[in-house]
């Protein structure tokens, strides 16, 4: 038995049995803009300092302050510096 297209599919231009027609890339879309302000730079800088100090203290043998600074830098300050508008 041969499948035939229904009337609704025949009336629509570009309709196919495989699904809707693909839109061209970039058609009607605008690229998101990323703007970093001074506050973002402060958070990113503080994150870099916290990470650097954390690794330095870790090399010196600190088992309490070093992990706290590393977690603070990686999990708090850097994401805030990237996400905050």
C-alpha positions in Angstrom: 0.0 0.0 0.0 1.4 3.4 -1.0 1.1 6.4 1.5 -0.3 9.6 0.0 -0.1 13.1 1.4 -3.2 14.5 3.1 -4.9 17.6 1.7 -3.5 19.8 4.4 0.1 18.9 3.5 -0.5 19.4 -0.2 -1.9 22.9 0.4 1.1 24.1 2.4 4.1 25.2 0.4 7.3 23.5 1.6 5.5 20.9 3.6 7.1 17.5 3.6 6.6 14.2 5.3 9.9 14.7 7.2 8.7 17.7 9.3 8.8 21.5 9.1 11.2 23.2 6.8 14.4 24.3 8.6 15.1 28.0 9.0 18.4 29.4 7.8 21.0 29.9 10.4 20.9 33.5 11.7 17.5 34.3 10.1 15.8 36.7 12.5 18.2 36.0 15.4 20.5 38.4 17.0 23.8 37.4 18.6 23.8 37.9 22.4 26.1 40.7 23.5 28.4 40.3 26.4 29.4 43.5 28.2 31.6 43.4 31.3 31.5 46.4 33.6 33.9 47.5 36.3 32.0 45.4 38.9 32.5 42.3 36.8 36.2 43.0 36.6 36.4 43.4 40.4 34.7 40.1 41.0 36.9 38.3 38.4 40.0 39.9 39.9 39.0 39.0 43.4 38.3 35.4 42.2 41.8 35.2 40.6 43.4 36.5 43.8 41.5 34.1 46.0 42.5 31.2 43.7 46.1 32.2 43.6 46.3 32.7 47.3 44.5 29.4 47.9 47.0 27.5 45.7 49.9 29.3 47.4 48.6 28.4 50.9 47.9 24.8 49.7 51.6 24.5 48.7 52.6 25.8 52.1 50.6 23.0 53.8 47.5 24.9 54.9 44.6 22.4 55.1 41.9 24.8 56.4 42.2 28.2 54.7 43.4 27.1 51.3 40.3 25.0 50.4 38.0 27.7 51.6 39.7 30.3 49.4 39.7 27.9 46.4 36.0 27.1 46.8 35.3 30.8 47.3 37.2 31.7 44.1 35.9 29.0 41.8 32.4 28.5 43.0 31.4 32.0 44.1 33.5 34.9 42.8 34.2 33.7 39.2 30.6 32.8 38.5 29.4 36.1 39.9 31.9 37.9 37.8 30.7 36.2 34.7 26.9 36.2 35.3 26.3 39.5 37.1 25.0 42.3 34.8 
